[in-house]
Amino acid sequence: MKSRNWVRLFLSTLFIGGIVTILLGFILKWSEYKELFITMNVTEILSIAFWLLGLGCIFSIISQMGFFAYLTVHRFGLGIFKTVTLWNGAQIILIIFVFFDLIYLRYKFFAESGDSIFPYILLTVFTFLFSCVVAYMKKSQTNKAAFVPALFFMFVITTIEWFPALRVNEADWLYLMLIPLLICNAYQLLILPKLTGEKNKNA
């Protein structure tokens, strides 16, 4: 891919991450921020928006690092396992492992006595279903062999990128980081063939 396309991908993903985080940040904390909009406190609104923009750019850069790391890992995986079928099988095992850990380990380490496991299941299922939708779109865009690699990237790699918020385990931070990561990762995954001009690839 030409250097100008890499720059375009970087800047557009940075923009998306920033805008999504600004909107999401105000939505999640609307009970605190609505008074600023009622009174039209422009200075304070812009100050918060600028802070959220910086945070979103950080999330975007984390997303891009994960994306390019996965592109490398994917090629290594194909080289080690020799066939797409074996490599996809290994990725499916890792997807199952991460799905289980996102529920069980988070519940084990963070749940207090009497807490329901349902919120832990719900967030994991949401992330997985979103990843499945994006993977299906990727498969339709390229070919059926691309589904598993796309699902692995969207679910497993996003979870790794999401780890700082998972450690904190505060609801607002979990969503504030997860949603931009998912959207940035989906954008990169789906826009890449258009930038490279390549079709019918496995990832």
MDTraj code that builds the backbone (N, CA, C; nanometers):
import mdtraj as md
import numpy as np

residues = "MET LYS SER ARG ASN TRP VAL ARG LEU PHE LEU SER THR LEU PHE ILE GLY GLY ILE VAL THR ILE LEU LEU GLY PHE ILE LEU LYS TRP SER GLU TYR LYS GLU LEU PHE ILE THR MET ASN VAL THR GLU ILE LEU SER ILE ALA PHE TRP LEU LEU GLY LEU GLY CYS ILE PHE SER ILE ILE SER GLN MET GLY PHE PHE ALA TYR LEU THR VAL HIS ARG PHE GLY LEU GLY ILE PHE LYS THR VAL THR LEU TRP ASN GLY ALA GLN ILE ILE LEU ILE ILE PHE VAL PHE PHE ASP LEU ILE TYR LEU ARG TYR LYS PHE PHE ALA GLU SER GLY ASP SER ILE PHE PRO TYR ILE LEU LEU THR VAL PHE THR PHE LEU PHE SER CYS VAL VAL ALA TYR MET LYS LYS SER GLN THR ASN LYS ALA ALA PHE VAL PRO ALA LEU PHE PHE MET PHE VAL ILE THR THR ILE GLU TRP PHE PRO ALA LEU ARG VAL ASN GLU ALA ASP TRP LEU TYR LEU MET LEU ILE PRO LEU LEU ILE CYS ASN ALA TYR GLN LEU LEU ILE LEU PRO LYS LEU THR GLY GLU LYS ASN LYS ASN ALA".split()
xyz = np.array([
    [0.0842, -0.1187, 0.0000],
    [0.0000, 0.0000, 0.0000],
    [0.0881, 0.1243, 0.0000],
    [0.0484, 0.2243, -0.0783],
    [0.1264, 0.3460, -0.0908],
    [0.1265, 0.4237, 0.0415],
    [0.2345, 0.4999, 0.0606],
    [0.2514, 0.5722, 0.1868],
    [0.1369, 0.6701, 0.2123],
    [0.0856, 0.7332, 0.1067],
    [-0.0233, 0.8297, 0.1263],
    [-0.1500, 0.7603, 0.1764],
    [-0.1666, 0.6325, 0.1375],
    [-0.2823, 0.5577, 0.1865],
    [-0.2669, 0.5209, 0.3336],
    [-0.1428, 0.4903, 0.3762],
    [-0.1178, 0.4659, 0.5179],
    [-0.1481, 0.5916, 0.5986],
    [-0.1054, 0.7060, 0.5464],
    [-0.1319, 0.8334, 0.6156],
    [-0.2823, 0.8590, 0.6221],
    [-0.3497, 0.8309, 0.5117],
    [-0.4954, 0.8492, 0.5082],
    [-0.5633, 0.7596, 0.6101],
    [-0.5191, 0.6340, 0.6178],
    [-0.5767, 0.5407, 0.7146],
    [-0.5517, 0.5880, 0.8570],
    [-0.4302, 0.6324, 0.8835],
    [-0.3955, 0.6796, 1.0173],
    [-0.4804, 0.7992, 1.0588],
    [-0.4874, 0.8990, 0.9721],
    [-0.5585, 1.0220, 1.0059],
    [-0.7096, 0.9999, 1.0164],
    [-0.7646, 0.9214, 0.9251],
    [-0.9095, 0.8982, 0.9288],
    [-0.9487, 0.8162, 1.0522],
    [-0.8661, 0.7182, 1.0887],
    [-0.8937, 0.6396, 1.2091],
    [-0.8789, 0.7254, 1.3339],
    [-0.7802, 0.8143, 1.3324],
    [-0.7598, 0.9072, 1.4440],
    [-0.8828, 0.9972, 1.4603],
    [-0.9337, 1.0462, 1.3490],
    [-1.0516, 1.1338, 1.3509],
    [-1.1732, 1.0592, 1.4053],
    [-1.1937, 0.9387, 1.3565],
    [-1.3090, 0.8587, 1.4008],
    [-1.3008, 0.8304, 1.5508],
    [-1.1832, 0.7895, 1.5967],
    [-1.1650, 0.7620, 1.7392],
    [-1.1933, 0.8841, 1.8251],
    [-1.1470, 1.0003, 1.7799],
    [-1.1678, 1.1233, 1.8556],
    [-1.3134, 1.1633, 1.8624],
    [-1.3825, 1.1618, 1.7486],
    [-1.5226, 1.2033, 1.7434],
    [-1.6114, 1.1089, 1.8228],
    [-1.5905, 0.9780, 1.8061],
    [-1.6717, 0.8792, 1.8784],
    [-1.6546, 0.8956, 2.0291],
    [-1.5313, 0.9182, 2.0734],
    [-1.5054, 0.9320, 2.2163],
    [-1.5677, 1.0594, 2.2732],
    [-1.5647, 1.1677, 2.1966],
    [-1.6292, 1.2917, 2.2409],
    [-1.7791, 1.2686, 2.2616],
    [-1.8445, 1.2120, 2.1612],
    [-1.9885, 1.1879, 2.1705],
    [-2.0216, 1.0919, 2.2836],
    [-1.9457, 0.9833, 2.2910],
    [-1.9711, 0.8823, 2.3937],
    [-1.9455, 0.9378, 2.5334],
    [-1.8403, 1.0184, 2.5460],
    [-1.8077, 1.0764, 2.6761],
    [-1.9192, 1.1639, 2.7296],
    [-1.9780, 1.2463, 2.6433],
    [-2.0892, 1.3317, 2.6857],
    [-2.2148, 1.2495, 2.7157],
    [-2.2351, 1.1433, 2.6389],
    [-2.3527, 1.0571, 2.6622],
    [-2.3418, 0.9849, 2.7958],
    [-2.2251, 0.9269, 2.8227],
    [-2.2074, 0.8509, 2.9462],
    [-2.2177, 0.9381, 3.0710],
    [-2.1759, 1.0624, 3.0597],
    [-2.1769, 1.1547, 3.1738],
    [-2.2807, 1.2657, 3.1545],
    [-2.3874, 1.2352, 3.0808],
    [-2.4857, 1.3381, 3.0492],
    [-2.5475, 1.3998, 3.1743],
    [-2.5687, 1.3207, 3.2771],
    [-2.6272, 1.3731, 3.4004],
    [-2.5394, 1.4823, 3.4625],
    [-2.4084, 1.4722, 3.4399],
    [-2.3158, 1.5729, 3.4919],
    [-2.2975, 1.6913, 3.3966],
    [-2.3060, 1.6641, 3.2650],
    [-2.2737, 1.7657, 3.1662],
    [-2.3938, 1.8421, 3.1113],
    [-2.5146, 1.7902, 3.1333],
    [-2.6311, 1.8540, 3.0703],
    [-2.6490, 1.9990, 3.1148],
    [-2.6109, 2.0290, 3.2387],
    [-2.6241, 2.1649, 3.2886],
    [-2.5365, 2.2617, 3.2089],
    [-2.4216, 2.2115, 3.1620],
    [-2.3323, 2.2955, 3.0819],
    [-2.3981, 2.3365, 2.9504],
    [-2.4765, 2.2446, 2.8922],
    [-2.5441, 2.2738, 2.7665],
    [-2.6670, 2.3623, 2.7897],
    [-2.7327, 2.3406, 2.9026],
    [-2.8493, 2.4243, 2.9351],
    [-2.8075, 2.5699, 2.9530],
    [-2.6964, 2.5885, 3.0228],
    [-2.6462, 2.7249, 3.0481],
    [-2.5541, 2.7753, 2.9375],
    [-2.5294, 2.6896, 2.8370],
    [-2.4419, 2.7233, 2.7243],
    [-2.3042, 2.7707, 2.7706],
    [-2.2457, 2.6904, 2.8590],
    [-2.1106, 2.7188, 2.9076],
    [-2.0107, 2.6673, 2.8040],
    [-1.9911, 2.7459, 2.6998],
    [-1.9118, 2.7034, 2.5837],
    [-1.7676, 2.6712, 2.6225],
    [-1.7097, 2.7517, 2.7076],
    [-1.5697, 2.7306, 2.7466],
    [-1.5508, 2.5945, 2.8129],
    [-1.6409, 2.5614, 2.9050],
    [-1.6306, 2.4335, 2.9755],
    [-1.6601, 2.3163, 2.8827],
    [-1.7583, 2.3340, 2.7954],
    [-1.7915, 2.2281, 2.6995],
    [-1.6727, 2.1990, 2.6081],
    [-1.6109, 2.3036, 2.5555],
    [-1.4952, 2.2868, 2.4667],
    [-1.3772, 2.2260, 2.5405],
    [-1.3607, 2.2620, 2.6664],
    [-1.2526, 2.2067, 2.7473],
    [-1.2688, 2.0563, 2.7650],
    [-1.3900, 2.0142, 2.7972],
    [-1.4183, 1.8708, 2.8142],
    [-1.4055, 1.7980, 2.6806],
    [-1.4572, 1.8613, 2.5745],
    [-1.4503, 1.8003, 2.4417],
    [-1.3055, 1.7817, 2.3975],
    [-1.2210, 1.8800, 2.4275],
    [-1.0797, 1.8704, 2.3906],
    [-1.0114, 1.7567, 2.4658],
    [-1.0464, 1.7428, 2.5947],
    [-0.9895, 1.6332, 2.6741],
    [-1.0343, 1.4979, 2.6199],
    [-1.1628, 1.4865, 2.5859],
    [-1.2149, 1.3615, 2.5299],
    [-1.1544, 1.3328, 2.3932],
    [-1.1295, 1.4394, 2.3147],
    [-1.0652, 1.4223, 2.1841],
    [-0.9260, 1.3617, 2.2001],
    [-0.8503, 1.4122, 2.2951],
    [-0.7170, 1.3577, 2.3201],
    [-0.7236, 1.2128, 2.3627],
    [-0.8220, 1.1819, 2.4485],
    [-0.8398, 1.0446, 2.4939],
    [-0.8764, 0.9538, 2.3768],
    [-0.9648, 1.0041, 2.2905],
    [-1.0050, 0.9262, 2.1738],
    [-0.8909, 0.9013, 2.0776],
    [-0.8031, 0.9993, 2.0632],
    [-0.6856, 0.9813, 1.9770],
    [-0.5932, 0.8734, 2.0337],
    [-0.5813, 0.8689, 2.1659],
    [-0.5008, 0.7638, 2.2293],
    [-0.5623, 0.6274, 2.2013],
    [-0.6952, 0.6171, 2.2176],
    [-0.7640, 0.4906, 2.1884],
    [-0.7430, 0.4509, 2.0423],
    [-0.7489, 0.5497, 1.9531],
    [-0.7304, 0.5234, 1.8106],
    [-0.5904, 0.4703, 1.7814],
    [-0.4911, 0.5289, 1.8445],
    [-0.3527, 0.4841, 1.8230],
    [-0.3334, 0.3423, 1.8760],
    [-0.3945, 0.3127, 1.9909],
    [-0.3892, 0.1753, 2.0446],
    [-0.4534, 0.0794, 1.9455],
    [-0.5672, 0.1200, 1.8892],
    [-0.6364, 0.0383, 1.7901],
    [-0.5488, 0.0128, 1.6678],
    [-0.4830, 0.1163, 1.6195],
    [-0.3991, 0.1014, 1.5009],
    [-0.2765, 0.0146, 1.5278],
    [-0.2191, 0.0283, 1.6467],
    [-0.1070, -0.0583, 1.6837],
    [-0.1504, -0.2040, 1.6850],
    [-0.2695, -0.2295, 1.7406],
    [-0.3214, -0.3659, 1.7438],
    [-0.3490, -0.4198, 1.6049],
    [-0.3994, -0.3337, 1.5170],
    [-0.4312, -0.3761, 1.3819],
    [-0.3065, -0.4175, 1.3044],
    [-0.2049, -0.3337, 1.3087],
    [-0.0831, -0.3657, 1.2350],
    [-0.0081, -0.4823, 1.2989],
    [-0.0187, -0.4955, 1.4310],
    [0.0411, -0.6118, 1.4976],
    [-0.0284, -0.7393, 1.4509],
    [-0.1616, -0.7332, 1.4388],
    [-0.2327, -0.8526, 1.3944],
    [-0.2016, -0.8892, 1.2499],
    [-0.1863, -0.7902, 1.1642],
    [-0.1502, -0.8199, 1.0260],
    [-0.0207, -0.9001, 1.0198],
    [0.0735, -0.8647, 1.1082],
    [0.2007, -0.9379, 1.1152],
    [0.1797, -1.0776, 1.1722],
    [0.1050, -1.0851, 1.2824],
    [0.0784, -1.2142, 1.3471],
    [0.0048, -1.3075, 1.2509],
    [-0.0897, -1.2523, 1.1748],
    [-0.1663, -1.3334, 1.0808],
    [-0.0756, -1.3979, 0.9762],
    [0.0183, -1.3217, 0.9254],
    [0.1102, -1.3773, 0.8249],
    [0.2011, -1.4835, 0.8866],
    [0.2474, -1.4582, 1.0095],
    [0.3273, -1.5586, 1.0794],
    [0.2456, -1.6853, 1.1035],
    [0.1198, -1.6674, 1.1434],
    [0.0333, -1.7821, 1.1691],
    [0.0135, -1.8672, 1.0455],
    [-0.0093, -1.8025, 0.9320],
    [-0.0245, -1.8764, 0.8068],
    [0.1040, -1.9511, 0.7713],
    [0.2175, -1.8884, 0.8013],
    [0.3451, -1.9536, 0.7721],
    [0.3718, -2.0729, 0.8623],
    [0.3348, -2.0610, 0.9888],
    [0.3594, -2.1688, 1.0855],
    [0.2644, -2.2860, 1.0638],
    [0.1348, -2.2570, 1.0458],
    [0.0351, -2.3635, 1.0339],
    [0.0194, -2.4149, 0.8908],
    [0.0803, -2.3427, 0.7969],
    [0.0876, -2.3853, 0.6561],
    [-0.0439, -2.3727, 0.5803],
    [-0.1563, -2.4016, 0.6439],
    [-0.2847, -2.3918, 0.5744],
    [-0.3788, -2.2970, 0.6485],
    [-0.4711, -2.2377, 0.5726],
    [-0.5695, -2.1467, 0.6318],
    [-0.6581, -2.2210, 0.7309],
    [-0.6917, -2.3466, 0.6981],
    [-0.7808, -2.4254, 0.7844],
    [-0.7219, -2.4455, 0.9235],
    [-0.5949, -2.4848, 0.9302],
    [-0.5307, -2.5063, 1.0601],
    [-0.5159, -2.3764, 1.1375],
    [-0.4767, -2.2715, 1.0696],
    [-0.4596, -2.1412, 1.1356],
    [-0.5934, -2.0893, 1.1868],
    [-0.6990, -2.1056, 1.1073],
    [-0.8311, -2.0648, 1.1533],
    [-0.8758, -2.1468, 1.2740],
    [-0.8424, -2.2761, 1.2736],
    [-0.8760, -2.3613, 1.3879],
    [-0.8096, -2.3135, 1.5156],
    [-0.6827, -2.2758, 1.5044],
    [-0.6103, -2.2233, 1.6208],
    [-0.6732, -2.0929, 1.6698],
    [-0.7149, -2.0093, 1.5771],
    [-0.7778, -1.8821, 1.6149],
    [-0.9130, -1.9049, 1.6830],
    [-0.9877, -2.0029, 1.6366],
    [-1.1169, -2.0344, 1.6992],
    [-1.0979, -2.0775, 1.8442],
    [-0.9950, -2.1578, 1.8693],
    [-0.9655, -2.2017, 2.0065],
    [-0.9349, -2.0807, 2.0948],
    [-0.8569, -1.9876, 2.0432],
    [-0.8227, -1.8679, 2.1198],
    [-0.9450, -1.7791, 2.1418],
    [-1.0332, -1.7717, 2.0438],
    [-1.1567, -1.6939, 2.0583],
    [-1.2414, -1.7504, 2.1721],
    [-1.2561, -1.8834, 2.1757],
    [-1.3328, -1.9491, 2.2820],
    [-1.2690, -1.9235, 2.4182],
    [-1.1380, -1.9334, 2.4239],
    [-1.0641, -1.9113, 2.5487],
    [-1.0860, -1.7689, 2.6008],
    [-1.0754, -1.6704, 2.5123],
    [-1.0931, -1.5304, 2.5526],
    [-1.2378, -1.5037, 2.5923],
    [-1.3323, -1.5621, 2.5206],
    [-1.4739, -1.5455, 2.5544],
    [-1.5003, -1.5943, 2.6962],
    [-1.4494, -1.7110, 2.7292],
    [-1.4670, -1.7675, 2.8636],
    [-1.4009, -1.6800, 2.9685],
    [-1.2784, -1.6354, 2.9412],
    [-1.2036, -1.5552, 3.0393],
    [-1.2677, -1.4190, 3.0635],
    [-1.3228, -1.3588, 2.9585],
    [-1.3865, -1.2284, 2.9747],
    [-1.5041, -1.2351, 3.0719],
    [-1.5670, -1.3498, 3.0783],
    [-1.6777, -1.3670, 3.1725],
    [-1.6267, -1.4174, 3.3073],
    [-1.5601, -1.5324, 3.3055],
    [-1.5241, -1.5996, 3.4305],
    [-1.4196, -1.5231, 3.5114],
    [-1.3098, -1.4842, 3.4481],
    [-1.2025, -1.4186, 3.5228],
    [-1.2445, -1.2811, 3.5729],
    [-1.3166, -1.2056, 3.4901],
    [-1.3634, -1.0745, 3.5372],
    [-1.4586, -1.0900, 3.6552],
    [-1.5481, -1.1870, 3.6463],
    [-1.6423, -1.2105, 3.7562],
    [-1.5686, -1.2563, 3.8820],
    [-1.4713, -1.3433, 3.8648],
    [-1.3969, -1.3960, 3.9787],
    [-1.3187, -1.2870, 4.0505],
    [-1.2546, -1.1970, 3.9744],
    [-1.1660, -1.0967, 4.0347],
    [-1.2386, -0.9697, 4.0801],
    [-1.3513, -0.9369, 4.0160],
    [-1.4133, -0.8079, 4.0448],
    [-1.5499, -0.8155, 4.1119],
    [-1.6190, -0.9264, 4.0986],
    [-1.7534, -0.9359, 4.1562],
    [-1.7462, -0.9443, 4.3091],
    [-1.8383, -0.8731, 4.3707],
    [-1.8506, -0.8806, 4.5153],
    [-1.9567, -0.9833, 4.5510],
    [-1.9610, -1.0189, 4.6783],
    [-2.0555, -1.1203, 4.7241],
    [-2.1984, -1.0796, 4.6886],
    [-2.2695, -1.1690, 4.6224],
    [-2.4081, -1.1429, 4.5847],
    [-2.4253, -1.0795, 4.4486],
    [-2.3151, -1.0380, 4.3839],
    [-2.3239, -0.9785, 4.2507],
    [-2.3662, -1.0815, 4.1476],
    [-2.4449, -1.0366, 4.0515],
    [-2.4872, -1.1243, 3.9427],
    [-2.3778, -1.1336, 3.8372],
    [-2.3707, -1.2487, 3.7739],
    [-2.2741, -1.2664, 3.6648],
    [-2.3299, -1.2117, 3.5335],
    [-2.4576, -1.1781, 3.5314],
    [-2.5237, -1.1362, 3.4076],
    [-2.4567, -1.0170, 3.3393],
    [-2.4204, -0.9080, 3.4124],
    [-2.3548, -0.7956, 3.3442],
    [-2.2239, -0.8339, 3.2766],
    [-2.1517, -0.9288, 3.3338],
    [-2.0261, -0.9749, 3.2748],
    [-2.0532, -1.0539, 3.1464],
    [-2.1603, -1.1333, 3.1496],
    [-2.1990, -1.2088, 3.0302],
    [-2.2472, -1.1129, 2.9213],
    [-2.3275, -1.0154, 2.9608],
    [-2.3877, -0.9226, 2.8644],
    [-2.2825, -0.8444, 2.7867],
    [-2.1828, -0.7909, 2.8567],
    [-2.0793, -0.7115, 2.7903],
    [-1.9959, -0.7978, 2.6958],
    [-1.9659, -0.9191, 2.7386],
    [-1.8882, -1.0106, 2.6542],
    [-1.9666, -1.0509, 2.5301],
    [-2.0950, -1.0821, 2.5479],
    [-2.1794, -1.1215, 2.4355],
    [-2.1957, -1.0051, 2.3381],
    [-2.2123, -0.8831, 2.3905],
    [-2.2221, -0.7654, 2.3039],
    [-2.0967, -0.7507, 2.2181],
    [-1.9798, -0.7611, 2.2817],
    [-1.8532, -0.7480, 2.2092],
    [-1.8402, -0.8571, 2.1038],
    [-1.8790, -0.9792, 2.1400],
    [-1.8684, -1.0916, 2.0477],
    [-1.9637, -1.0756, 1.9291],
    [-2.0885, -1.0358, 1.9560],
    [-2.1866, -1.0210, 1.8485],
    [-2.1480, -0.9075, 1.7539],
    [-2.0993, -0.7973, 1.8099],
    [-2.0507, -0.6873, 1.7258],
    [-1.9375, -0.7370, 1.6367],
    [-1.8478, -0.8157, 1.6943],
    [-1.7346, -0.8711, 1.6191],
    [-1.7828, -0.9643, 1.5085],
    [-1.8867, -1.0434, 1.5381],
    [-1.9415, -1.1348, 1.4379],
    [-2.0010, -1.0580, 1.3201],
    [-2.0704, -0.9494, 1.3492],
    [-2.1301, -0.8677, 1.2426],
    [-2.0215, -0.8107, 1.1514],
    [-1.9169, -0.7568, 1.2121],
    [-1.8070, -0.7000, 1.1335],
    [-1.7363, -0.8095, 1.0534],
    [-1.7164, -0.9263, 1.1163],
    [-1.6513, -1.0380, 1.0474],
    [-1.7348, -1.0842, 0.9280],
    [-1.8667, -1.0849, 0.9441],
    [-1.9547, -1.1224, 0.8332],
    [-1.9434, -1.0216, 0.7187],
    [-1.9366, -0.8937, 0.7537],
    [-1.9194, -0.7899, 0.6518],
    [-1.7862, -0.8077, 0.5802],
    [-1.6827, -0.8431, 0.6562],
    [-1.5508, -0.8663, 0.5967],
    [-1.5554, -0.9862, 0.5033],
    [-1.6250, -1.0917, 0.5445],
    [-1.6383, -1.2106, 0.4606],
    [-1.7106, -1.1766, 0.3300],
    [-1.8152, -1.0960, 0.3399],
    [-1.8898, -1.0557, 0.2206],
    [-1.8051, -0.9682, 0.1292],
    [-1.7163, -0.8920, 0.1915],
    [-1.6300, -0.8009, 0.1160],
    [-1.5187, -0.8750, 0.0439],
    [-1.4705, -0.9855, 0.1038],
    [-1.3579, -1.0605, 0.0461],
    [-1.4006, -1.2034, 0.0117],
    [-1.3834, -1.2965, 0.1055],
    [-1.4296, -1.4330, 0.0844],
    [-1.4548, -1.5007, 0.2190],
    [-1.5122, -1.6209, 0.2161],
    [-1.5559, -1.6864, 0.3394],
    [-1.4400, -1.7199, 0.4332],
    [-1.3182, -1.7363, 0.3799],
    [-1.2034, -1.7686, 0.4646],
    [-1.1627, -1.6514, 0.5531],
    [-1.2133, -1.5330, 0.5228],
    [-1.1762, -1.4143, 0.5999],
    [-1.2574, -1.3990, 0.7283],
    [-1.3630, -1.4793, 0.7451],
    [-1.4508, -1.4618, 0.8616],
    [-1.3780, -1.4848, 0.9936],
    [-1.3090, -1.5968, 1.0059],
    [-1.2429, -1.6295, 1.1327],
    [-1.1308, -1.5305, 1.1670],
    [-1.0396, -1.4983, 1.0730],
    [-0.9376, -1.3979, 1.1056],
    [-0.9987, -1.2641, 1.1473],
    [-1.1060, -1.2239, 1.0782],
    [-1.1709, -1.0969, 1.1124],
    [-1.2332, -1.1039, 1.2514],
    [-1.2974, -1.2159, 1.2827],
    [-1.3569, -1.2336, 1.4153],
    [-1.2492, -1.2358, 1.5226],
    [-1.1378, -1.3018, 1.4943],
    [-1.0265, -1.3063, 1.5890],
    [-0.9734, -1.1660, 1.6166],
    [-0.9548, -1.0904, 1.5108],
    [-0.9052, -0.9540, 1.5294],
    [-1.0037, -0.8700, 1.6094],
    [-1.1296, -0.8741, 1.5695],
    [-1.2298, -0.7890, 1.6337],
    [-1.2531, -0.8273, 1.7791],
    [-1.2464, -0.9555, 1.8105],
    [-1.2783, -0.9990, 1.9467],
    [-1.1545, -1.0128, 2.0345],
    [-1.0574, -1.0892, 1.9902],
    [-0.9395, -1.1166, 2.0728],
    [-0.8472, -0.9955, 2.0803],
    [-0.8132, -0.9382, 1.9658],
    [-0.7216, -0.8240, 1.9652],
    [-0.7845, -0.7029, 2.0336],
    [-0.9147, -0.6815, 2.0116],
    [-0.9822, -0.5718, 2.0808],
    [-0.9768, -0.5910, 2.2315],
    [-0.9938, -0.7140, 2.2774],
    [-0.9870, -0.7432, 2.4207],
    [-0.8490, -0.7109, 2.4771],
    [-0.7458, -0.7441, 2.4026],
    [-0.6091, -0.7125, 2.4458],
    [-0.5897, -0.5610, 2.4528],
    [-0.6384, -0.4898, 2.3521],
    [-0.6276, -0.3433, 2.3507],
    [-0.7069, -0.2806, 2.4657],
    [-0.8126, -0.3460, 2.5036],
    [-0.9063, -0.2990, 2.6051],
    [-0.8568, -0.3227, 2.7487],
    [-0.7466, -0.3923, 2.7616],
    [-0.6989, -0.4395, 2.8923],
    [-0.6844, -0.3292, 2.9979],
    [-0.6337, -0.2083, 2.9633],
    [-0.6226, -0.1046, 3.0678],
    [-0.7556, -0.0729, 3.1363],
    [-0.8636, -0.0671, 3.0583],
    [-0.9954, -0.0412, 3.1172],
    [-1.0469, -0.1629, 3.1919],
    [-1.0149, -0.2817, 3.1421],
    [-1.0566, -0.4038, 3.2114],
    [-0.9947, -0.4121, 3.3505],
    [-0.8723, -0.3665, 3.3638],
    [-0.8052, -0.3681, 3.4947],
    [-0.8719, -0.2731, 3.5930],
    [-0.9154, -0.1589, 3.5426],
    [-0.9828, -0.0607, 3.6287],
    [-1.1231, -0.1095, 3.6651],
    [-1.1917, -0.1664, 3.5655],
    [-1.3245, -0.2260, 3.5835],
    [-1.4294, -0.1268, 3.6343],
    [-1.4237, -0.0042, 3.5845],
    [-1.5284, 0.0931, 3.6118],
    [-1.6158, 0.1037, 3.4872],
    [-1.7470, 0.0993, 3.5072],
    [-1.8402, 0.0885, 3.3947],
    [-1.8181, 0.1963, 3.2891],
    [-1.8063, 0.3221, 3.3324],
    [-1.7890, 0.4312, 3.2351],
    [-1.6625, 0.4141, 3.1524],
    [-1.5528, 0.3758, 3.2180],
    [-1.4262, 0.3578, 3.1471],
    [-1.4316, 0.2359, 3.0551],
    [-1.5006, 0.1310, 3.0979],
    [-1.5128, 0.0118, 3.0144],
    [-1.5780, 0.0470, 2.8811],
    [-1.6899, 0.1195, 2.8869],
    [-1.7612, 0.1562, 2.7645],
    [-1.6896, 0.2668, 2.6877],
    [-1.6319, 0.3612, 2.7605],
    [-1.5642, 0.4733, 2.6950],
    [-1.4459, 0.4267, 2.6109],
    [-1.3814, 0.3186, 2.6526],
    [-1.2686, 0.2672, 2.5751],
    [-1.3128, 0.1615, 2.4744],
    [-1.4076, 0.0758, 2.5134],
    [-1.4479, -0.0349, 2.4268],
    [-1.5102, 0.0120, 2.2958],
    [-1.6077, 0.1018, 2.3035],
    [-1.6812, 0.1419, 2.1832],
    [-1.5894, 0.2054, 2.0784],
    [-1.5041, 0.3021, 2.1143],
    [-1.4115, 0.3563, 2.0131],
    [-1.3182, 0.2509, 1.9556],
    [-1.2705, 0.1586, 2.0404],
    [-1.1826, 0.0530, 1.9907],
    [-1.2550, -0.0340, 1.8884],
    [-1.3777, -0.0736, 1.9196],
    [-1.4540, -0.1576, 1.8273],
    [-1.4783, -0.0857, 1.6946],
    [-1.5158, 0.0415, 1.7021],
    [-1.5461, 0.1165, 1.5806],
    [-1.4192, 0.1414, 1.4984],
    [-1.3101, 0.1785, 1.5661],
    [-1.1830, 0.1998, 1.4939],
    [-1.1327, 0.0703, 1.4317],
    [-1.1424, -0.0397, 1.5050],
    [-1.0965, -0.1680, 1.4517],
    [-1.1814, -0.2119, 1.3335],
    [-1.3140, -0.1936, 1.3454],
    [-1.4024, -0.2298, 1.2353],
    [-1.3724, -0.1446, 1.1119],
    [-1.3521, -0.0179, 1.1334],
    [-1.3227, 0.0728, 1.0224],
    [-1.1949, 0.0318, 0.9491],
    [-1.0896, 0.0053, 1.0254],
    [-0.9623, -0.0327, 0.9631],
    [-0.9752, -0.1632, 0.8857],
    [-1.0444, -0.2581, 0.9465],
    [-1.0588, -0.3896, 0.8846],
    [-1.1345, -0.3812, 0.7526],
    [-1.2385, -0.2992, 0.7484],
    [-1.3245, -0.2930, 0.6303],
    [-1.2733, -0.1965, 0.5236],
    [-1.1964, -0.0961, 0.5653],
    [-1.1481, 0.0029, 0.4680],
    [-1.0186, -0.0408, 0.4002],
    [-0.9449, -0.1326, 0.4618],
    [-0.8132, -0.1708, 0.4095],
    [-0.8160, -0.2174, 0.2642],
    [-0.9085, -0.3079, 0.2243],
    [-0.9090, -0.3510, 0.0833],
    [-0.9319, -0.2363, -0.0139],
    [-1.0083, -0.1360, 0.0283],
    [-1.0336, -0.0217, -0.0597],
    [-0.9079, 0.0625, -0.0777],
    [-0.8253, 0.0685, 0.0259],
    [-0.7023, 0.1456, 0.0176],
    [-0.5936, 0.0720, -0.0594],
    [-0.5932, -0.0605, -0.0468],
    [-0.4904, -0.1392, -0.1155],
    [-0.5323, -0.1773, -0.2570],
    [-0.6651, -0.1729, -0.2806],
    [-0.7157, -0.2138, -0.4125],
    [-0.7142, -0.3630, -0.4303],
    [-0.7089, -0.4371, -0.3172],
    [-0.7024, -0.5837, -0.3252],
    [-0.8355, -0.6432, -0.2829],
    [-0.8724, -0.7505, -0.3480],
    [-0.9953, -0.8225, -0.3156],
    [-0.9633, -0.9699, -0.2980],
    [-1.0614, -1.0412, -0.2357],
    [-1.0511, -1.1860, -0.2208],
    [-0.9259, -1.2296, -0.1484],
    [-0.8974, -1.1607, -0.0363],
    [-0.7873, -1.2027, 0.0488],
    [-0.8429, -1.2656, 0.1736],
    [-0.7563, -1.3355, 0.2471],
    [-0.8028, -1.4049, 0.3664],
    [-0.8171, -1.3144, 0.4861],
    [-0.7561, -1.1982, 0.4840],
    [-0.7700, -1.1071, 0.5977],
    [-0.7465, -0.9648, 0.5496],
])
top = md.Topology()
chain = top.add_chain()
for i, resn in enumerate(residues, 1):
    res = top.add_residue(resn, chain, resSeq=i)
    for name in ("N", "CA", "C"):
        top.add_atom(name, md.element.get_by_symbol(name[0]), res)
traj = md.Trajectory(xyz[None], top)
